[in-house]
Amino acid sequence: MTDAPGHIRPTAPGALAVFTVLGLVGGWLIRPIFQRMDRTAPLVTWAQVGMLFFVAGIIAITAWSTWRALQVRSEWIEPHRAVNRLLMAKACALVGALVAGGYAGFAVSWLGIESELAGERINRSLLAVLAGLLITGGALWLERACRVKKDDDEP
């Protein structure tokens, strides 16, 4: 199915799945790679997790304000701003899926290892996974908020 020229299709679930799997594999490989290099695997800090939640919040606020402006109040937004928001949404959805998969893979690589640091890495990684999912969800919401109503749509 092809769209008319000038139309951007919604982010495909398959693309999100591919980015999630790529992140999962990449995150899972970090610990073994660091072990082979005789180095300590990186820590997952609260700053990383906090920044991901901050980004998710910014995206959610942008999605909410865009939704209210375009879908609820039927306001006009300059076309280049709407396209910028749409493309940002598409990019954030894919990156959010990659981040969620990456931190999930990193958490999985620590399962079964008895260590206090392993537990911290798993817990913080799981919080980062949640933040990545919130980024993806907020970005998909922003993407949907940027849709233009058709003339036959009721307000």
C-alpha positions as a printed NumPy array, in Angstrom:
array([[  0.   ,   0.   ,   0.   ],
       [  1.494,   3.307,  -1.04 ],
       [  0.604,   6.686,   0.309],
       [  0.093,   9.774,  -1.762],
       [  3.14 ,  11.991,  -2.239],
       [  3.768,  14.232,   0.735],
       [  2.372,  11.786,   3.291],
       [  4.375,  10.22 ,   6.086],
       [  3.197,   6.847,   7.298],
       [  2.963,   6.031,  11.02 ],
       [  5.856,   4.2  ,  12.617],
       [  5.452,   0.532,  11.834],
       [  5.297,  -1.994,  14.686],
       [  7.864,  -4.065,  12.789],
       [ 10.382,  -1.228,  12.892],
       [  9.844,  -0.864,  16.635],
       [ 10.352,  -4.61 ,  17.064],
       [ 13.572,  -4.57 ,  15.02 ],
       [ 15.001,  -1.675,  17.054],
       [ 14.007,  -3.405,  20.305],
       [ 15.721,  -6.643,  19.266],
       [ 18.84 ,  -4.772,  18.124],
       [ 18.979,  -3.019,  21.481],
       [ 18.371,  -6.285,  23.338],
       [ 21.258,  -8.015,  21.583],
       [ 23.558,  -4.997,  21.931],
       [ 22.777,  -4.57 ,  25.625],
       [ 23.248,  -8.27 ,  26.295],
       [ 26.678,  -8.221,  24.584],
       [ 28.083,  -5.36 ,  26.675],
       [ 29.015,  -7.446,  29.732],
       [ 30.753, -10.276,  27.812],
       [ 32.671,  -7.758,  25.689],
       [ 33.885,  -5.903,  28.765],
       [ 34.86 ,  -9.221,  30.39 ],
       [ 36.969, -10.179,  27.372],
       [ 38.724,  -6.822,  27.583],
       [ 39.362,  -7.446,  31.325],
       [ 37.38 ,  -4.333,  32.185],
       [ 34.527,  -3.702,  34.567],
       [ 31.12 ,  -3.505,  32.943],
       [ 29.588,  -0.027,  33.049],
       [ 27.285,   0.991,  35.86 ],
       [ 23.754,   2.177,  35.293],
       [ 23.572,   5.422,  37.224],
       [ 20.581,   7.257,  38.633],
       [ 21.511,  10.17 ,  36.364],
       [ 21.018,   7.989,  33.284],
       [ 17.675,   6.709,  34.497],
       [ 16.552,  10.177,  35.571],
       [ 17.477,  11.698,  32.224],
       [ 15.492,   9.045,  30.375],
       [ 12.422,   9.792,  32.503],
       [ 12.997,  13.518,  31.912],
       [ 13.047,  12.942,  28.129],
       [  9.894,  10.824,  28.401],
       [  8.212,  13.67 ,  30.297],
       [  9.197,  16.264,  27.693],
       [  7.844,  14.07 ,  24.909],
       [  4.608,  13.437,  26.821],
       [  4.101,  17.163,  27.465],
       [  4.744,  17.917,  23.795],
       [  2.308,  15.189,  22.756],
       [ -0.353,  16.446,  25.147],
       [ -0.047,  20.07 ,  24.025],
       [ -0.027,  19.062,  20.358],
       [ -3.046,  16.807,  20.87 ],
       [ -4.968,  19.587,  22.618],
       [ -4.047,  22.148,  19.959],
       [ -4.749,  20.056,  16.858],
       [ -7.328,  17.491,  17.896],
       [ -9.319,  19.172,  20.664],
       [ -9.215,  22.907,  19.908],
       [ -8.632,  22.524,  16.123],
       [ -5.937,  25.198,  16.19 ],
       [ -3.573,  25.836,  13.308],
       [  0.124,  25.   ,  13.618],
       [  2.663,  26.13 ,  11.062],
       [  3.313,  23.212,   8.689],
       [  7.075,  23.106,   9.292],
       [  6.515,  22.919,  13.066],
       [  4.022,  20.071,  12.656],
       [  6.449,  18.172,  10.41 ],
       [  9.286,  18.778,  12.885],
       [  7.169,  17.352,  15.71 ],
       [  6.138,  14.391,  13.587],
       [  9.704,  13.541,  12.601],
       [ 10.89 ,  14.011,  16.188],
       [  8.131,  11.621,  17.276],
       [  9.156,   8.991,  14.746],
       [ 12.825,   9.239,  15.753],
       [ 12.032,   9.146,  19.485],
       [  9.785,   6.118,  19.056],
       [ 12.612,   4.162,  17.425],
       [ 15.275,   5.376,  19.841],
       [ 13.001,   4.658,  22.812],
       [ 12.559,   1.094,  21.572],
       [ 16.334,   0.763,  21.1  ],
       [ 17.009,   2.112,  24.612],
       [ 14.378,  -0.141,  26.204],
       [ 15.817,  -3.172,  24.431],
       [ 19.397,  -2.199,  25.266],
       [ 18.78 ,  -1.834,  28.974],
       [ 16.664,  -5.003,  28.997],
       [ 19.516,  -6.933,  27.381],
       [ 21.989,  -5.473,  29.859],
       [ 19.725,  -6.516,  32.765],
       [ 19.347, -10.04 ,  31.355],
       [ 23.131, -10.394,  31.075],
       [ 23.379,  -9.966,  34.877],
       [ 20.74 , -12.551,  35.792],
       [ 22.111, -15.391,  37.893],
       [ 25.177, -13.471,  39.058],
       [ 25.412, -13.177,  42.842],
       [ 26.672,  -9.685,  43.518],
       [ 25.305,  -6.506,  45.033],
       [ 26.41 ,  -4.536,  41.977],
       [ 24.658,  -7.023,  39.721],
       [ 21.41 ,  -6.41 ,  41.592],
       [ 21.85 ,  -2.639,  41.296],
       [ 22.546,  -2.933,  37.578],
       [ 19.472,  -5.103,  37.06 ],
       [ 17.146,  -2.841,  39.058],
       [ 18.355,   0.387,  37.474],
       [ 18.329,  -1.195,  34.041],
       [ 14.719,  -2.248,  34.521],
       [ 13.814,   1.324,  35.475],
       [ 15.6  ,   2.489,  32.32 ],
       [ 13.57 ,  -0.052,  30.323],
       [ 10.412,   1.496,  31.75 ],
       [ 11.648,   4.955,  30.787],
       [ 12.457,   3.72 ,  27.268],
       [  8.954,   2.31 ,  26.943],
       [  7.511,   5.624,  28.145],
       [  9.607,   7.45 ,  25.551],
       [  8.289,   5.141,  22.846],
       [  4.7  ,   5.448,  24.049],
       [  4.888,   9.233,  24.319],
       [  6.475,   9.471,  20.881],
       [  3.742,   7.324,  19.337],
       [  1.156,   9.538,  21.037],
       [  2.877,  12.638,  19.612],
       [  2.925,  11.001,  16.199],
       [ -0.825,  10.383,  16.414],
       [ -1.416,  13.913,  17.717],
       [  0.195,  15.339,  14.575],
       [ -2.411,  13.746,  12.314],
       [ -4.412,  16.222,  10.318],
       [ -8.162,  15.896,  10.564],
       [ -9.916,  15.19 ,   7.306],
       [-12.653,  17.529,   6.156],
       [-15.33 ,  14.909,   6.79 ],
       [-14.141,  14.297,  10.386],
       [-16.425,  15.673,  13.058],
       [-14.846,  17.917,  15.717]])
